[in-house]
């Protein structure tokens, strides 16, 4: 079987589209379509179901991808590293959410970027869970941090740590609604406070209200900014209440820049996962980074 055909097949499987696969491979879409048809003729079975948007793998297509993808990744690894003396310094492509990656993962991994003969170069991309998983599946990243566990067999996920969420605001808001609020479970006193969030849909606040109060927040977003570190800065400046990861706001809580408006018995949690393409943990630099992050995460919870 032609390895070039398999490479095209795996790329289409990961991209979910002939068009996206063609762009990744630097080929025309007709060339990709022709290669997939050739492979299907050789196997005597259809590998994809054509749909209005993209393609969906058949059972045979999923099985072939599961078997072939790790070996193709290993061959690419060998081809890219070559046999030069300095090939031990590999590049790890990491992707994840900006705040957690910047505050947790990168400080841990930079310890592995030294010149001890076992280190690696590090390249980082930020994005949503959907973006980083799609990029990982397409081969743009080696290792991804995600708040979503991927489905299917092409990506393999390991639970990394849980993130506790805290409802915070500047001290003046706590004073306005009364200090007793810290012990109350009635969210009505919070309904008219402005809200600082990362998106118009208020994902953190909605999740907190549903988990703790079994209700839906009333107030709309007052300040929307797509970075939790900016959310913290705005909340500390008095822009409104916010729901933030405890690791991100611990310093601000200790300094009194913000205060916790409520301390539930069971705080809302969000799980982070380390995700790789199945089979790529056989590659030394990916396995080392994966193990290092798992070890570091024991002190993050």
C-alpha positions, 0 to 999 in steps of 0.5 A: 500500500502506498504510504502517500495514499495513507498519509492523505487518508489520515489527513482527511480523517483528521481534518474531516474535509477534503478541502482542509486536508488539501490545504494541509497537504499542499495539494489540490482538492481533486488530487486529494479526492483522486488519492482517496478513491484510489485507496478505496479501490485498492481496499474494495471498501468505502472509507468516507461518507460524503456529506454537505459539509465535509466527510464522515469516516465509515467503520472501516475508515475509522479502523484503518485510521486507528491502525495507521495514524500512529505509525505514520506519525512515527515515520514523520518524526523520524523524517523530521528529526533526521540523523544529525548530531543536534537532532536531540533538540526536538520542538514540542508544539503545545496548545491550550487555553491562554490563561491556564497554559500561561499560568500553569503549563508553560512555567512547568515546561520551560524547565525542560527547554534547557541544553542538557541534551534531553530538552526540547524547543517549545512552540505554543498556540492558544485557543478554545477547546474545539480549536486546540483539539481540531489542531491536534487532530490535524497534526498542527500540535503535539500536545493539547490541554483541553477542558473537553474530553475528546471522543473517538480513538484518534485522540487519547486524553488523560485527566490532568487536574480540577479547577475550582471556581470562585465568585468574586468582586471588588470589596465595595460590592461586598459591602453594598450587598452586606457581609452576611452574603458570604454565608447565604445561598440565595442568589437574589442579592446578586441579581442586580450586580454587573457581570464581567465575563469572557463571552456574551453567553456568560459561560463561567457565571451560568455554570456557577449559578446552575451548579451552586444555586440551581438557577440562571443568572439574571444580570447581563454581561457589563464587561466582556473581555476574552481573557480571564486575566483581564476579567480579574483586572476588571473585577478588581477595578470594580466593574462587577462580579466575576467567576474565576479559577481559584488559582488565578485569583488567589493572589488578588484574594490574599491582597484584598483586591477582590473578595469571595461573595460566596463560599459554597460547601461544594465549589464548582469544578472544571477538569483539564485534560492532557490530549495527544494523538493516539500512539504519539506518546512513543515519541520521547519529547512528547512523552517527557512533556506529558509526564512532566505536566502530570507530575507538576499538576499534583501540586496544582489541585 
